[in-house]
Structures are given as C-alpha cells and as structure tokens.
Amino acid sequence: MLPSNQRLNRQQITIFLADPTTKVVFNRIGTLKYRKTPTNSALSVVTGSKNQKKAVLRNKARRQLYSLFRQYMLKNKDNMPLQGMVYVSKHIYGMSFNEIKANFYALLEKSR
C-alpha cells in the first residue's frame, strides 16, 4: 500500500480533475488520467462496484496497483513525478499478477 502522502485525497482529486493539462492513456487494465507535477508523485485507484461486486477482489486489485506504482517509482527515480488516477476495467479481475504488472508498467510508460 502506498503511504497516504502518495495517494490523492478528495481535495486533490477535485483540483486534479478540473486541471486542463490532465492527459489520458488507456490499455487493457483500464484508464490512466495523469499530469506531470514538479512536486511528489501521487496515485489514486478507482475500482467501481459496477465492474466487480465483491469488495475483496476490488481491494486486491487496488492494493496490487498501489504496490506496483510504488515499485515503479522507486525503480525510476530520475523520471518527472506525476499525479494520476487509474480507473480499473473489468478485465483486471481475470488477470494474473504478472499480466497486471506488465500492463500497468506499459500504461505508466505511455504517460512518460
């Protein structure tokens, strides 16, 4: 799990969504809305109950994406920090962790 200072809170999400510089990329995992920031990196993961009714599976996907984001940022410290929101698609619930990892890293690479 990401520390709370690396997750977007409600106030930051409102500002983030209103920002016209926000860009969008997507793949099989879902949609990433992001913007580059001069400050620290932050991420928020949105898993809707419309795609998966079981909260256990939604929380598992959320935790996996948070841990992958933390690993990616530790590995790529020289990159410009970004703030982003991941809207998870229904396909993620049938994927293995290695598939999720490959697709999520591809999604982050698209944003660079």
Backbone as ProteinMPNN parsed JSONL, in Angstrom:
{"seq_chain_A": "MLPSNQRLNRQQITIFLADPTTKVVFNRIGTLKYRKTPTNSALSVVTGSKNQKKAVLRNKARRQLYSLFRQYMLKNKDNMPLQGMVYVSKHIYGMSFNEIKANFYALLEKSR", "coords_chain_A": {"N_chain_A": [[0.842, -1.175, 0.0], [0.457, 2.201, -0.723], [1.938, 5.009, 0.966], [0.004, 7.521, 2.703], [0.677, 10.096, 1.853], [1.345, 9.737, -0.75], [-0.931, 9.175, -2.054], [-3.839, 10.432, -3.667], [-5.993, 12.763, -2.139], [-9.449, 13.719, -1.449], [-9.73, 16.514, -1.936], [-7.479, 17.026, -3.521], [-8.097, 15.408, -5.696], [-10.343, 16.679, -6.781], [-9.203, 19.101, -7.646], [-7.354, 18.033, -9.41], [-8.967, 16.791, -11.411], [-10.196, 19.022, -12.499], [-8.177, 20.314, -13.771], [-6.9, 21.51, -16.812], [-4.63, 20.487, -18.037], [-4.532, 17.799, -17.712], [-3.961, 14.556, -18.931], [-4.831, 11.595, -20.877], [-4.403, 8.103, -20.991], [-4.792, 4.69, -22.03], [-5.234, 1.137, -21.6], [-5.578, -2.453, -21.529], [-5.876, -2.869, -18.803], [-7.113, -0.597, -17.78], [-7.973, 2.891, -17.517], [-5.779, 5.628, -17.404], [-5.613, 8.696, -16.006], [-3.588, 11.476, -16.008], [-1.107, 13.874, -14.897], [1.85, 15.76, -15.166], [3.907, 16.796, -12.495], [5.741, 19.198, -10.553], [6.223, 18.54, -7.966], [5.872, 15.888, -5.53], [5.117, 12.435, -6.491], [1.861, 11.002, -6.939], [-0.942, 8.804, -6.61], [-4.177, 7.568, -7.373], [-6.549, 5.014, -7.152], [-9.376, 3.833, -8.773], [-11.884, 1.64, -8.318], [-14.719, 0.37, -9.434], [-17.917, -0.742, -8.216], [-19.594, -1.543, -10.137], [-18.197, -2.991, -12.022], [-17.11, -5.141, -10.582], [-18.574, -6.985, -8.121], [-17.71, -8.027, -5.681], [-16.114, -6.864, -2.884], [-13.702, -7.73, -1.862], [-12.193, -8.598, -4.065], [-12.043, -6.203, -5.504], [-10.555, -4.612, -3.722], [-8.203, -6.09, -3.633], [-7.206, -5.758, -6.254], [-6.806, -2.998, -6.181], [-4.829, -2.773, -4.139], [-2.756, -4.201, -5.391], [-2.161, -2.554, -7.6], [-1.354, -0.212, -6.291], [0.978, -1.138, -4.999], [2.529, -1.838, -7.22], [2.847, 0.672, -8.4], [4.367, 1.972, -6.445], [6.737, 0.411, -6.532], [7.529, 0.926, -9.166], [8.037, 3.696, -9.094], [10.148, 3.783, -7.261], [12.069, 2.435, -8.685], [12.435, 4.065, -10.907], [13.504, 6.723, -10.273], [14.58, 8.959, -11.484], [12.783, 9.963, -13.291], [10.261, 12.402, -14.199], [8.016, 13.473, -11.679], [4.614, 12.328, -11.342], [1.082, 12.853, -11.109], [-1.721, 10.843, -10.799], [-4.764, 9.119, -11.767], [-6.156, 5.98, -11.74], [-8.557, 4.302, -13.476], [-10.024, 1.378, -13.109], [-10.558, -1.367, -15.297], [-12.954, -3.981, -16.13], [-11.545, -6.191, -16.941], [-9.261, -6.622, -15.459], [-9.759, -8.198, -13.245], [-9.662, -10.839, -14.004], [-7.048, -11.342, -14.583], [-3.644, -12.517, -14.171], [-1.117, -11.759, -11.663], [1.327, -11.164, -12.902], [0.534, -10.452, -15.497], [-0.968, -8.177, -14.908], [1.056, -6.575, -13.878], [2.765, -6.243, -16.145], [1.011, -4.908, -17.93], [0.331, -2.625, -16.418], [2.805, -1.352, -16.065], [3.305, -0.816, -18.75], [1.294, 1.014, -19.203], [2.112, 3.118, -17.538], [4.495, 3.75, -18.819], [3.545, 4.742, -21.224], [2.637, 7.172, -20.357], [4.914, 8.63, -19.945]], "CA_chain_A": [[0.0, 0.0, 0.0], [1.175, 3.474, -0.757], [1.7, 5.899, 2.099], [-1.08, 8.47, 2.426], [1.157, 11.282, 1.138], [1.489, 9.396, -2.165], [-2.266, 8.944, -2.605], [-4.595, 11.671, -3.811], [-7.175, 12.866, -1.285], [-10.617, 14.283, -2.155], [-9.463, 17.877, -2.392], [-6.525, 16.931, -4.626], [-8.79, 14.803, -6.839], [-11.176, 17.732, -7.368], [-8.289, 20.002, -8.366], [-6.762, 17.245, -10.488], [-9.931, 16.596, -12.494], [-10.515, 20.317, -13.104], [-6.979, 20.824, -14.445], [-6.96, 21.262, -18.259], [-3.421, 19.82, -18.519], [-4.655, 16.363, -17.457], [-3.945, 13.743, -20.151], [-5.429, 10.283, -20.693], [-3.926, 6.935, -21.741], [-5.529, 3.512, -21.585], [-4.959, -0.182, -22.157], [-6.497, -3.483, -21.064], [-6.063, -2.729, -17.353], [-8.037, 0.497, -17.514], [-7.649, 4.23, -17.997], [-4.944, 6.432, -16.512], [-5.61, 10.147, -16.189], [-2.375, 11.9, -15.324], [-0.461, 15.144, -15.201], [3.189, 15.846, -14.601], [3.971, 17.808, -11.45], [7.099, 19.428, -10.057], [6.328, 18.029, -6.592], [5.942, 14.436, -5.409], [4.177, 11.61, -7.241], [0.693, 10.531, -6.194], [-1.823, 7.978, -7.421], [-5.442, 7.141, -6.812], [-7.1, 3.905, -7.932], [-10.83, 3.782, -8.693], [-12.439, 0.34, -8.704], [-16.159, 0.509, -9.257], [-18.697, -1.945, -7.918], [-20.293, -1.916, -11.36], [-17.377, -3.995, -12.704], [-16.906, -6.305, -9.711], [-19.431, -6.827, -6.946], [-17.023, -8.444, -4.456], [-15.163, -5.864, -2.387], [-12.412, -8.384, -1.65], [-11.467, -8.575, -5.339], [-11.751, -4.805, -5.83], [-9.467, -4.17, -2.853], [-6.987, -6.788, -4.058], [-6.719, -5.061, -7.452], [-6.326, -1.686, -5.733], [-3.556, -2.975, -3.44], [-1.743, -4.602, -6.367], [-1.758, -1.39, -8.389], [-0.59, 0.681, -5.418], [2.317, -1.689, -4.785], [3.255, -1.731, -8.489], [3.215, 2.079, -8.581], [5.47, 2.246, -5.523], [7.931, -0.235, -7.085], [7.903, 1.643, -10.39], [8.618, 4.989, -8.736], [11.447, 3.543, -6.641], [12.997, 1.993, -9.727], [12.615, 5.146, -11.882], [13.525, 7.973, -9.513], [15.021, 10.076, -12.313], [11.663, 10.458, -14.099], [9.463, 13.511, -13.666], [6.888, 12.982, -10.88], [3.292, 12.512, -11.937], [-0.114, 12.568, -10.331], [-2.612, 10.117, -11.684], [-5.907, 8.343, -11.309], [-6.38, 4.792, -12.559], [-9.916, 3.77, -13.476], [-9.808, -0.035, -13.408], [-11.567, -2.003, -16.157], [-13.404, -5.28, -15.624], [-10.623, -7.238, -17.374], [-8.189, -6.805, -14.479], [-10.132, -9.194, -12.247], [-9.347, -12.167, -14.518], [-5.631, -11.388, -14.946], [-2.664, -12.89, -13.151], [-0.339, -10.613, -11.198], [2.342, -10.832, -13.91], [-0.149, -9.732, -16.57], [-1.298, -6.853, -14.373], [2.319, -5.844, -13.779], [3.2, -5.869, -17.497], [0.084, -3.913, -18.473], [0.409, -1.38, -15.644], [4.066, -0.696, -16.428], [3.117, -0.284, -20.106], [0.438, 2.197, -19.042], [2.954, 4.186, -16.998], [5.464, 4.132, -19.856], [2.825, 5.592, -22.177], [2.489, 8.508, -19.78], [6.213, 9.294, -19.913]], "C_chain_A": [[0.885, 1.235, 0.0], [0.941, 4.258, 0.528], [0.668, 6.966, 1.725], [-0.596, 9.724, 1.697], [1.413, 11.004, -0.339], [0.164, 8.978, -2.795], [-2.984, 10.278, -2.676], [-5.784, 11.655, -2.856], [-8.298, 13.555, -2.066], [-10.36, 15.678, -2.715], [-8.501, 17.856, -3.586], [-7.182, 16.348, -5.875], [-9.649, 15.847, -7.548], [-10.324, 18.692, -8.191], [-7.715, 19.3, -9.589], [-7.714, 17.114, -11.679], [-10.302, 17.897, -13.193], [-9.346, 20.879, -13.912], [-7.032, 20.507, -15.946], [-5.709, 20.562, -18.808], [-3.446, 18.309, -18.287], [-4.761, 15.622, -18.78], [-4.472, 12.355, -19.827], [-4.734, 9.256, -21.58], [-4.702, 5.727, -21.208], [-4.954, 2.252, -22.221], [-5.917, -1.173, -21.502], [-6.805, -3.376, -19.568], [-7.101, -1.668, -17.016], [-7.531, 1.802, -18.094], [-6.827, 4.96, -16.946], [-5.076, 7.883, -16.918], [-4.429, 10.662, -15.392], [-1.976, 13.31, -15.716], [0.905, 15.121, -14.542], [3.227, 17.001, -13.616], [5.418, 18.017, -11.021], [7.311, 18.857, -8.656], [6.352, 16.502, -6.596], [4.877, 13.718, -6.236], [3.033, 11.161, -6.342], [-0.224, 9.775, -7.143], [-3.098, 7.69, -6.642], [-6.003, 6.065, -7.729], [-8.598, 3.847, -7.692], [-11.289, 2.431, -9.208], [-13.928, 0.384, -8.415], [-16.856, -0.802, -8.989], [-19.522, -2.381, -9.124], [-19.539, -3.029, -12.095], [-17.198, -5.265, -11.888], [-17.689, -6.085, -8.418], [-18.696, -7.132, -5.648], [-15.957, -7.433, -4.065], [-13.776, -6.459, -2.184], [-11.573, -8.318, -2.931], [-11.133, -7.153, -5.764], [-10.574, -4.296, -5.009], [-8.15, -4.841, -3.211], [-6.376, -6.102, -5.272], [-6.143, -3.698, -7.067], [-4.964, -1.814, -5.049], [-2.44, -3.364, -4.404], [-1.247, -3.404, -7.167], [-0.969, -0.395, -7.548], [0.834, 0.158, -5.218], [3.148, -1.621, -6.062], [3.699, -0.294, -8.747], [4.393, 2.443, -7.685], [6.782, 1.655, -6.044], [8.44, 0.51, -8.313], [8.581, 2.972, -10.054], [9.971, 4.831, -8.045], [12.501, 3.167, -7.679], [13.352, 3.13, -10.693], [12.596, 6.5, -11.191], [13.899, 9.177, -10.364], [13.905, 10.656, -13.167], [10.935, 11.597, -13.4], [8.289, 12.945, -12.862], [5.554, 13.222, -11.589], [2.219, 12.211, -10.913], [-1.077, 11.887, -11.27], [-3.756, 9.439, -10.965], [-6.092, 7.189, -12.278], [-7.821, 4.356, -12.372], [-9.814, 2.334, -13.981], [-10.933, -0.572, -14.287], [-11.928, -3.377, -15.585], [-12.449, -6.408, -15.992], [-9.555, -7.548, -16.336], [-8.495, -7.943, -13.499], [-9.852, -10.622, -12.711], [-7.882, -12.345, -14.871], [-4.773, -11.911, -13.798], [-1.865, -11.65, -12.763], [0.708, -10.199, -12.23], [1.744, -10.088, -15.099], [-0.494, -8.311, -16.14], [-0.042, -5.986, -14.339], [2.775, -5.359, -15.153], [2.315, -4.771, -18.074], [0.164, -2.58, -17.728], [1.692, -0.627, -15.96], [3.989, -0.116, -17.835], [2.28, 0.99, -20.061], [1.255, 3.367, -18.521], [3.993, 4.656, -18.019], [4.811, 5.016, -20.928], [2.719, 7.028, -21.669], [3.8, 9.269, -19.746], [6.435, 9.947, -21.229]], "O_chain_A": [[1.927, 1.279, 0.653], [-0.139, 4.179, 1.115], [0.49, 7.271, 0.545], [-1.379, 10.358, 0.991], [1.672, 11.932, -1.104], [0.131, 8.49, -3.924], [-2.764, 11.154, -1.84], [-6.501, 10.658, -2.769], [-8.106, 13.931, -3.222], [-10.737, 15.976, -3.848], [-8.697, 18.593, -4.552], [-6.856, 16.752, -6.992], [-9.681, 15.894, -8.778], [-10.692, 19.052, -9.31], [-7.601, 19.889, -10.664], [-7.307, 17.306, -12.825], [-10.684, 17.878, -14.363], [-9.527, 21.836, -14.665], [-7.195, 19.344, -16.315], [-5.732, 20.087, -19.944], [-2.489, 17.614, -18.628], [-5.545, 16.0, -19.651], [-4.555, 11.97, -18.661], [-4.503, 9.498, -22.765], [-5.203, 5.743, -20.084], [-4.276, 2.307, -23.247], [-6.955, -0.773, -20.975], [-7.889, -3.759, -19.13], [-7.876, -1.827, -16.073], [-6.754, 1.811, -19.048], [-7.137, 4.918, -15.756], [-4.703, 8.267, -18.026], [-4.281, 10.322, -14.218], [-2.437, 13.861, -16.716], [1.082, 14.527, -13.479], [2.65, 18.06, -13.867], [6.231, 17.098, -11.12], [8.449, 18.709, -8.21], [6.805, 15.892, -7.565], [3.872, 14.311, -6.63], [3.212, 10.966, -5.14], [-0.277, 10.072, -8.336], [-3.09, 7.583, -5.416], [-5.939, 6.195, -8.951], [-9.046, 3.814, -6.546], [-11.11, 2.109, -10.383], [-14.336, 0.429, -7.255], [-16.436, -1.851, -9.478], [-20.087, -3.475, -9.126], [-20.152, -3.9, -12.713], [-17.142, -6.358, -12.452], [-17.474, -5.099, -7.714], [-19.023, -6.554, -4.611], [-15.017, -7.178, -4.819], [-12.776, -5.753, -2.322], [-10.381, -8.016, -2.88], [-10.063, -6.91, -6.322], [-9.691, -3.624, -5.541], [-7.091, -4.222, -3.102], [-5.165, -5.886, -5.32], [-5.099, -3.298, -7.582], [-4.047, -1.048, -5.345], [-1.305, -2.912, -4.255], [-0.045, -3.257, -7.386], [-0.014, 0.206, -8.039], [1.79, 0.932, -5.265], [4.352, -1.372, -5.997], [4.797, -0.064, -9.254], [5.311, 3.141, -8.115], [7.819, 2.316, -6.005], [9.646, 0.7, -8.475], [9.587, 3.329, -10.667], [10.854, 5.669, -8.229], [13.669, 3.536, -7.562], [14.455, 3.152, -11.239], [11.749, 7.339, -11.5], [13.57, 10.308, -10.004], [14.065, 11.745, -13.719], [10.987, 11.737, -12.178], [7.627, 12.018, -13.328], [5.393, 14.189, -12.334], [2.414, 11.429, -9.982], [-1.234, 12.307, -12.417], [-3.731, 9.215, -9.755], [-6.175, 7.392, -13.49], [-8.257, 4.074, -11.256], [-9.544, 2.11, -15.161], [-12.107, -0.277, -14.061], [-11.274, -3.865, -14.664], [-12.533, -7.488, -15.408], [-8.997, -8.645, -16.342], [-7.575, -8.577, -12.983], [-9.808, -11.532, -11.884], [-7.5, -13.387, -15.403], [-5.117, -11.771, -12.625], [-1.922, -10.624, -13.44], [0.952, -9.006, -12.414], [2.379, -9.189, -15.649], [-0.332, -7.362, -16.907], [-0.071, -4.817, -14.722], [3.133, -4.191, -15.309], [2.82, -3.805, -18.647], [0.074, -1.52, -18.347], [1.676, 0.595, -16.107], [4.542, 0.953, -18.095], [2.54, 1.936, -20.805], [1.111, 4.489, -19.006], [4.326, 5.84, -18.065], [5.447, 5.921, -21.469], [2.713, 7.976, -22.454], [3.784, 10.481, -19.529], [7.473, 10.574, -21.439]]}, "name": "protein", "num_of_chains": 1, "seq": "MLPSNQRLNRQQITIFLADPTTKVVFNRIGTLKYRKTPTNSALSVVTGSKNQKKAVLRNKARRQLYSLFRQYMLKNKDNMPLQGMVYVSKHIYGMSFNEIKANFYALLEKSR"}
